[in-house]
């Protein structure tokens, strides 16, 4: 990344001289890169995060320009996000399109947050805070001109298409999708789905949410899809008894959501979408492994992600056999 070219572009975007003191790659981000930037803007100190693409990305991932538009829409709607500042679509500046947002305090380590919550018997306040935050996201509804690039999410069709594209037989996942198809409840009017709202993608400081991160999979769809994703077992980080993201009880999370949304989610429908979340994570994990196996991006993390798939397939079979409502 050319520091001089980046400083020049940022200075033009900000309308004042920008000088970069340091840049360091932040942890996390198997699909995108996040860089911590220490800089001055017209001599005033700034702490920013620059978000750009990895060498290879998932085809279903939003572009950085689209993700920036989503971040701006969320910020304007009162969702707790890092303030979006500048966006560059020119790959010549930093090697790939990128955007810059203000850096916020907190941690987004799912394992650490779940472990800390379990040590206190579950963090009810933090679970409710996550529910309120998700409800704020779901207040954003189509049509929105600035989000015209978003399509409506047909979950079952999308998962089947991705399984077909991968070319590897996954009968357990197909079985789970068929179970969902045969037991599907009537869909609710579409809302903005984050589609990766979970512990690990939400910055937390104490009992408060400081920023919802990683909007690259967003789309329009049934709000229960997000509710199921956050509460699915695969995102509890070993704290299976804390159904709300490994940090608190399900009823506290749903109560927080209801307080902000004005309606109370049905736990039975949440569990239906927990099955969907497990299927989707298995599909994503298999896709991640293929990035390594194909030689596109050699990575131990991606290779190990593929080893999760058999356990997820077994869980899908158990959930379908139990007869999710």
C-alpha positions, -999 to +999 in steps of 0.1 A: +000+000+000+015+033-012+015+057+018+020+088-003-008+079-027-031+072+002-023+104+020-029+124-012-063+108-018-074+111+019-063+148+019-085+154-012-114+135+003-112+152+037-106+187+022-076+192+045-041+178+048-038+142+060-006+127+073-003+090+082+018+083+113+013+045+112-008+017+098-011-019+112-032-048+101-059-057+126-068-092+137-097-110+122-111-106+087-109-139+068-126-122+039-117-085+042-087-067+056-089-041+083-061-017+090-057+006+120-046+040+109-030+066+131-031+100+113-035+137+116-062+157+098-051+193+095-027+186+124-056+171+146-049+135+157-072+108+142-078+071+148-093+054+118-099+019+103-093+013+066-113-016+053-103-032+020-103-066+001-082-096+007-065-112-023-096-133-029-131-127-017-164-146-017-186-140-047-216-133-023-197-106-005-207-070-011-181-046-026-165-020-003-185+008-021-217-011-013-207-019+022-199+018+028-234+027+015-249+002+040-228+017+068-240+052+060-277+041+059-273+023+093-255+053+108-283+076+097-309+052+111-294+053+146-277+019+145-245+019+166-218+017+140-184+033+134-189+066+117-183+061+079-159+088+066-145+083+031-149+058+003-126+051-026-137+030-056-103+035-074-082+003-070-051+023-081-049+042-048-044+013-024-045-018-046-082-024-041-113-003-033-115+007+003-134+029+028-124+046+060-144+048+092-137+061+127-122+037+151-142+028+182-133+013+215-141-023+225-136-059+217-152-081+190-136-114+201-165-139+202-146-164+223-135-138+248-169-123+251-186-157+256-161-168+282-165-135+302-203-138+300-202-174+311-181-165+341-209-143+354-236-168+346-246-150+314-247-113+306-284-104+304-278-067+298-255-073+269-279-099+254-307-073+255-284-046+240-277-069+210-315-074+206-321-036+206-293-031+180-307-057+157-342-042+159-327-009+148-312-025+117-345-041+109-362-007+109-345+000+076-370-012+049-372-012+011-374+007-011-342+027-005-326+044-035-292+044-020-294+007-014-308-002-049-280-028-053-296-050-026-317-079-038-344-098-019-330-129-002-346-162-011-327-183+014-335-218+003-329-210-034-296-193-026-283-222-005-292-247-032-275-227-059-243-224-038-243-262-031-248-268-069-220-244-078-195-260-054-201-294-070-195-314-038-225-336-028-239-325+006-269-347+012-273-337+048-275-301+039-300-308+011-320-328+036-321-298+060-331-274+032-359-298+022-371-299+058-371-261+059-390-259+027-417-283+039-421-265+073-416-229+062-438-203+081-452-174+061-425-148+055-427-114+071-424-082+051-387-077+041-363-056+062-326-049+060-308-081+071-272-078+083-268-115+076-237-118+099-250-103+131-232-124+157-208-124+186-175-116+169-190-090+145-202-066+172-178-044+191-185-044+229-172-023+257-185-036+291-222-042+288-226-018+258-225-023+221-200+002+206-203-008+169-219-033+146-193-045+121-190-063+088-220-055+066-207-073+035-235-099+033-265-076+039-297-079+019-335-077+022-354-105+038-373-120+067-361-105+101-361-140+116-331-150+095-309-126+115-326-137+148-317-173+140-282-165+129-273-147+162-288-174+184-276-205+165-254-229+183-225-224+159-221-188+171-222-195+209-185-202+211-188-232+233-213-217+257-243-237+244-265-228+274-263-191+266-285-192+235-281-155+227-247-155+210-230-173+238-234-142+260-269-144+276-303-161+276-326-161+246-355-144+264-333-114+273-322-110+237-358-113+224-370-088+251-344-063+240-355-068+204-392-064+213-386-032+232-371-015+202-391-032+174-425-030+190-433-067+184-422-099+202-405-126+181-418-161+183-391-185+198-404-213+176-397-193+144-363-183+158-354-220+162-366-227+126-341-201+114-314-216+137-315-246+114-311-222+085-281-206+102-265-240+107-270-249+070-257-215+058-226-217+080-218-252+067-221-238+031-198-209+039-173-231+057-171-254+027-167-224+004-139-211+026-121-244+025-123-244-013-104-211-014-075-230+002-079-263-016-082-247-050-049-228-045-067-194-047-055-184-012-033-208+008-044-204+045-044-227+075-074-208+089-094-215+057-083-251+056-093-256+093-127-240+086-135-268+063-131-293+091-162-278+108-185-290+080-191-326+091-201-315+126-224-289+112-240-315+089-246-338+119-262-310+137-285-303+107-296-339+107-303-338+145-323-305+142-343-318+113-350-351+130-362-333+161-388-316+139-381-279+142-415-261+140 
